[in-house]
Amino acid sequence: MTVDELIDFYHGLAPESIVRFPDFYSADAYFKDPFNEVRGVAAIQHIFSHMFRQVGAPRFVVSEQVVDEHGAVLVWTFHYLVRKWGKDEAEMIRGVSHLKFAADGRVNFHRDYWDAAEELYMKLPVLGMLMRRLRRALAA
């Protein structure tokens, strides 16, 4: 597995391709993001299956990569649709994935970094208003 093959996998990720995670992730791979922390490829597959149930048309676009023999850092944008006031609206989250590779080249560590406050909570009606006020109060 190469990093380019992994990126292609994420670019084409669909509900039916979830079964291919073992091609790219070791059986005991660790995954963490702002809402999940799991170990094992089955648990990682569950997170991505859940994503397809929660939002419409989810899609990852990797725009930058830094790679060496031990791991990679991928800069990405996650595009999705969310239902607001009876219609679908396009949203996006910007983030970074830190990956480490097992001896066989598959991912055994995947940590996603993204700002849940800015990218998600501030977009919610009531909570967003409170977060924007807090942000203004704390800004220099």
N, C-alpha and C positions, 0 to 999 in steps of 0.2 A: 504494500500500500504506500502510495506517495501522498504528500500533502495536496498536490493538485487533484488527485483522485478523491480525496476526502472533501475538498472544496466543491468539486463537481457533484458529489453525493449530496452535500447540503444545498447546493443551488437547485437540485432537482428533487429535493425531499418531498415526498407525498405519502399519504397514509399507507399505500401498498409497498413503499420502499422501507418502511420501518423494520421489516424483517432482515434487512441488509446490515443493520448495526453491527452484528458480530463480524462482518467482513472488515470493519474499521476500528472496532473497540475490543479490547481484551475482555475475557469473561468476568474478571473482577475489577473492571475499570471504575474509577471514582469520578463522580460528577457533582458539581456544586454551582448553583446560581443563586440569585437573591431569594428564591422561594423554596428551593429543593437542595437536599444533600443526600446522595444515595451512592451505593456501591453495587456494581454488577450490571452487566449489559441489559438484563431483563428490566431492571429498575429504570435504566436510562431510556429504554424503548417505551416504557410506560409514560414517562414525562413527555416524550414527543408525541405519543398517541393522544395524550390528554390535550396537548397544544392544538391538535387538529379539531378536537371537540369544542374547545373554548373560543377560538377565533376563526374568522373566515379568511380563506386564501392566504395562509401564512407562507412567507417566502424569505429566505436568507440571501443576502448579497454580500459576499466577502470582497472588500475593496483593497485591503493591504495584507501582506503577510511577511513575517520575519521568521526564518526557519534555520535550524541547525540540526545536527544528527540526534540531538536529545529531545527536541521539542519544537514548538512553533507558537507564535502569537498571531492571531487572526483578528483583523479589524472588520466588523460587519455591521450591516443594517438589517433589522428584522422588520419586514413590511407585513401588515395584516389589516383585515377589515373588522370593525366592531359596530354593532348595532346601537345606534343612538337615535332616540326619538322616532323610531320606526323606519329608519333607513341606515344602510351601511355607509360607514365613513372610513376612509383610509387613515391609518396611523402607522407610526414607525418607532422603533427603539434602536438606538445606537449603542454598540457594545464591543467588547474585546473578549476573545477566548484565549486562555493560556492552556496549551496542550503539552503533555509529556508522552513519550513513546516507550513502549515495552521493547524488549530485545527483538521481537518478531516484527516491529515496525507499527503495530497497532497502537491506538491511543489507550493509555492506562490511567491518565489524569486529565480531566477537562474541567477548568474553572472559568465560568463566565462572569465578567465584570460589566455591570451596567447600573446606571443610577435610577433605581426604582422610584425615587421621589420625583425627579424631573421627568422621566420618561413615561411614568404610569400614573402615580398618585396625583400629580398636578393636573392631569387631564380629566379627573373625575369631578363631577359637579360640586358637591359640598366640600369634600376633602381637598379638592384642588383650590378652592377659594381660601381655605385656611392655610394651605401650604404656600400659596402666593403671598399672603399677608406675612407669614413667618419669614419667608425669603426676603421680602422688602425690609422687614424689621432688622434682620441680621446682616444685610448688605452694607458694605463700607461706603 
